[in-house]
Amino acid sequence: MTRDILHLLVPDFAVALARAVDPSLQHRPLAVAAGQGQGSLLRCVSVEARRDGVVPGMNVHLARKCCPALQLLTPRPELTSKAVKILRELACHCSPLWEPNGEGRLFLDLTGSRRLLGSPLDVAARLERQIADHLQLPAICGVAGNKLVARMAAGYLDRPGICDVLRGSERNFIAPLTVSTLPGIGSLRAERLLQDLNLRRVEQVANLSVAQLEPICGPFSALLQQRSRGIDPDPVRLPQRTATVIEEALLERASNDETEIRAALGRLAEGCGLRLRSLRRGTKHLRLTLGYADGCSIEKRLTLTTPCHLDLDLMNAADDLLQRAW
């Protein structure tokens, strides 16, 4: 049976959310960064900022040189969490088989649902309208016979809309695109393919054998050849339920003050304890992740001898992890 896969994309998700909350931010060069420090790294960048050469991963100092008018926004995890939840609820109404693919991205498998839901193009149009109505967010939909080409079809558009690729013509659709548009290729591999083999378009990669690609791409060669030919048998997978309790906090300002950080950590431990007790569960495994203003992060893990769910025990364990992280 021919598959119908839809890839939903909300471009520049964090920036789009900020603009939905504050419409005055429209048409301004914006970037989301973990902190205001010069070394902080940009997580998400608006189209207007990209036109001036600003890209995600760039530090604030360099970004301001490229775009003096750049306005920095702080992450809003609570808002993001709510928007992601609504997106997933809307996706569930279209298909019981859906898979998250990062913030503002979802795969939906619409195979065999034409008689019930209509054509994939109709489903995509309906979903796009619902997202605009519920969240005031722009959405792009790519529809194709597999996940790879559906994602590339969504990325092909530079404005809200739907790109529906004729089933069976996936290879022809991606053939004229640049090599860098292939998922997983990365800027380094794309540069080496261009410099060493003068490969600019996907169709040029598709015409090579695995043996010819191996000197440049190593063990990635076989997968790269498949992708360049529009082949992707990977199914849409439902998100796995994990027995994990997660609490997170964002400080109002970047700080290394031990008292402030330990107070925030105590609140997180209380939140975890409350949720564990409501689930009538305990935990033996703890993980602490610290994110710094420059975009770096550090993670520490701890395994307890016996499961715990009391706030004090969790606070002591969390404090131990913090000392290890420092």
C-alpha positions in Angstrom: 0.0 0.0 0.0 1.2 3.5 -0.9 2.0 5.4 2.3 0.7 9.0 3.0 3.0 10.7 5.5 2.5 14.3 6.6 5.2 16.4 8.2 4.0 19.4 10.2 6.4 22.3 10.7 6.0 25.5 12.6 9.0 27.5 11.4 11.1 29.1 14.1 8.8 27.8 16.8 10.1 29.7 19.8 10.0 33.0 17.8 6.6 32.3 16.4 5.2 31.7 19.9 6.7 35.0 21.2 5.0 36.8 18.3 1.7 35.1 18.9 1.8 36.4 22.5 3.1 39.9 21.5 2.1 40.9 17.9 4.3 44.0 18.1 7.3 41.7 17.5 6.2 41.0 14.0 8.8 41.8 11.2 11.5 42.5 13.8 14.9 40.6 13.8 14.5 38.3 16.8 16.6 35.6 18.4 16.0 33.3 21.4 19.0 32.9 23.7 19.5 31.3 27.1 21.0 34.5 28.5 21.9 38.1 27.6 25.7 37.6 27.9 28.0 38.1 25.0 28.9 34.4 24.9 25.3 33.1 25.1 24.4 31.0 22.1 21.3 31.6 20.0 18.7 28.8 20.0 16.2 30.1 17.5 16.4 32.9 14.9 13.7 34.8 13.0 13.7 35.1 9.2 14.5 38.8 9.4 17.7 38.1 11.5 18.8 35.3 9.1 18.7 37.8 6.3 21.5 39.7 8.1 23.6 36.5 8.5 22.5 35.5 12.0 22.1 31.7 12.5 21.3 29.4 15.4 24.3 28.5 17.4 26.0 31.9 16.9 27.0 33.7 20.0 25.3 37.0 21.0 28.4 39.1 20.4 28.8 38.0 16.8 25.1 38.1 16.1 24.9 41.8 17.2 27.7 42.6 14.9 25.8 41.0 12.0 22.5 42.6 13.0 22.8 45.6 15.3 19.0 45.8 15.6 18.7 42.2 16.8 16.3 41.8 19.8 17.0 39.0 22.2 14.2 37.0 23.8 14.5 34.6 26.8 13.2 31.0 26.5 9.7 30.4 27.9 9.5 26.7 28.7 6.0 26.9 30.2 4.6 28.5 27.1 6.4 26.1 24.8 5.1 23.1 26.8 1.5 24.3 26.5 1.8 24.9 22.8 3.4 21.5 22.1 0.6 19.9 24.1 -2.0 21.6 21.9 -0.2 20.7 18.7 -0.2 17.0 19.7 -3.9 17.1 20.6 -4.7 18.5 17.2 -2.5 15.8 15.6 -4.4 13.1 17.5 -7.6 14.2 15.8 -6.1 13.6 12.4 -4.3 10.4 13.0 -3.7 8.0 16.0 -0.2 7.4 14.6 2.0 10.4 15.1 5.6 11.0 16.1 7.2 14.2 17.5 10.2 15.4 15.6 11.5 18.3 17.8 9.8 21.5 18.8 7.2 22.5 16.4 7.6 19.4 14.2 5.4 16.3 13.9 5.0 13.3 11.6 1.5 11.9 11.0 0.8 8.7 9.2 -2.4 9.1 7.2 -2.1 5.8 5.3 -5.5 4.2 4.7 -7.5 7.0 6.1 -8.8 8.7 2.9 -12.3 7.4 3.2 -12.6 8.5 6.8 -10.6 11.8 6.8 -10.4 12.8 3.1 -7.3 13.2 1.1 -4.0 14.0 2.8 -4.1 17.4 1.2 -7.5 18.1 2.8 -6.2 16.9 6.2 -3.1 19.1 5.9 -5.3 22.2 5.0 -7.6 21.4 8.0 -4.7 21.0 10.4 -3.1 24.2 9.2 -6.4 26.2 9.8 -6.8 24.6 13.3 -3.3 25.6 14.3 -3.9 29.1 13.2 -7.2 29.3 15.1 -6.0 27.7 18.3 -2.4 29.0 18.6 -2.2 31.9 16.0 0.9 30.1 14.6 1.9 29.8 11.0 2.3 26.2 9.8 3.8 24.4 6.9 2.8 20.9 5.8 4.8 18.5 3.6 3.0 15.4 2.3 4.8 12.5 0.6 5.2 8.7 0.5 7.8 8.6 3.3 9.1 10.6 6.3 12.2 11.8 4.6 10.6 13.4 1.6 7.7 14.8 3.7 10.1 16.6 5.9 12.1 17.9 2.9 8.8 19.0 1.3 7.9 21.1 4.3 11.4 22.6 4.4 11.1 23.5 0.7 8.5 26.1 1.4 9.5 29.5 2.8 6.0 30.6 3.8 2.9 28.8 5.3 1.3 26.4 2.9 1.2 22.8 1.8 3.7 20.9 -0.5 2.2 17.7 -1.7 4.7 15.4 -3.5 3.2 13.0 -6.0 3.6 9.4 -4.7 6.3 7.6 -6.6 8.1 10.8 -7.6 9.9 11.4 -4.4 13.3 10.9 -6.0 12.5 13.3 -8.8 11.3 15.9 -6.3 14.5 16.0 -4.2 16.9 15.6 -7.2 17.4 19.3 -7.9 17.7 20.3 -4.3 21.1 21.2 -2.8 23.0 18.5 -0.9 22.7 20.4 2.4 18.9 19.9 2.4 19.3 16.1 3.1 18.7 15.4 6.8 21.8 14.2 8.6 24.2 15.5 6.0 25.6 18.3 8.2 27.6 21.3 7.1 30.9 19.5 7.4 29.9 16.6 5.2 28.2 18.9 2.7 31.4 21.0 2.4 33.6 17.9 1.9 31.2 16.6 -0.8 31.4 19.9 -2.5 35.2 20.4 -2.2 36.3 16.8 -2.8 33.7 15.5 -5.3 32.1 18.7 -6.5 28.6 17.5 -5.6 26.1 20.3 -5.4 22.7 18.7 -6.0 21.1 15.6 -4.5 20.8 13.9 -7.9 24.6 13.9 -8.2 24.9 12.1 -4.9 22.2 9.6 -5.9 24.2 8.6 -9.0 27.2 7.5 -7.0 27.8 4.1 -5.5 28.3 3.5 -1.8 32.0 2.7 -2.5 32.5 6.1 -4.1 30.9 7.8 -1.1 32.8 5.9 1.6 36.1 7.9 1.5 34.1 11.1 2.4 31.2 9.8 4.4 32.4 6.5 5.9 29.7 4.4 7.5 27.1 7.0 6.7 27.5 6.3 3.0 24.8 3.6 2.6 22.2 5.7 4.4 23.2 8.8 2.4 22.7 7.0 -0.8 19.3 5.8 0.2 18.2 9.2 1.3 19.5 10.9 -1.9 17.3 8.5 -3.9 14.2 9.4 -1.8 14.1 6.1 0.0 13.0 5.9 3.6 11.3 2.8 5.0 11.3 4.2 8.6 7.8 4.0 10.0 6.0 6.7 12.0 6.5 5.7 15.7 4.3 6.7 18.6 6.1 8.5 21.4 7.3 6.0 24.0 5.9 6.4 27.5 8.7 6.5 30.0 8.4 6.4 33.8 10.2 9.7 34.2 9.4 12.7 36.3 10.9 16.0 35.0 10.9 19.4 36.7 12.8 22.4 35.2 13.3 26.0 36.1 14.8 29.1 34.4 16.4 31.7 36.5 15.3 35.3 35.9 18.9 36.3 35.2 22.1 34.4 34.7 23.7 33.7 38.1 26.3 31.6 39.8 25.1 32.5 43.2 25.0 29.3 45.2 22.1 30.3 47.4 19.9 31.2 44.5 20.7 28.0 42.6 20.2 25.8 45.6 16.9 27.4 46.4 15.7 26.8 42.8 17.0 23.2 43.1 15.0 22.7 46.3 11.8 23.8 44.6 12.5 21.4 41.8 13.0 18.6 44.3 9.7 19.4 46.0 7.9 19.3 42.7 9.4 15.9 41.8 8.5 14.6 45.3 4.9 15.8 45.0 4.5 14.1 41.6 6.1 10.9 42.8 3.8 10.7 45.8 0.8 11.4 43.6 1.9 8.5 41.4 2.6 6.3 44.5 6.0 5.7 43.1 9.6 6.1 44.3 12.8 6.6 42.4 16.4 5.3 42.6 17.8 7.2 39.6 18.3 11.0 39.6 19.7 13.2 36.8 20.6 16.9 37.1 21.2 19.0 34.0 22.6 22.6 34.4 22.3 24.9 31.4 24.6 27.9 31.3 24.1 31.3 29.7 26.7 30.6 27.0 24.7 27.6 25.8 26.9 24.9 27.4 25.4 22.3 29.7 26.6 19.7 32.2 24.8 16.6 33.3 25.3 14.4 36.4 23.6 11.2 37.5 23.1 9.4 40.8 21.7 6.0 41.7 20.3 5.5 45.2 20.4 2.3 47.2 16.7 2.5 47.9 13.8 4.2 46.2 12.7 7.5 47.7 9.9 10.0 47.3 10.3 12.3 50.2 11.3 15.9 49.6 14.2 15.9 52.1 15.8 12.8 50.6 15.4 14.2 47.1 16.9 17.5 48.1 19.9 15.9 49.7 20.5 13.8 46.6 20.0 16.8 44.3 22.4 18.8 46.4 25.0 16.0 46.1 24.5 16.1 42.3 25.0 19.9 42.3 28.3 19.7 44.2 29.5 17.1 41.6 28.5 19.4 38.8 30.4 22.3 40.3 
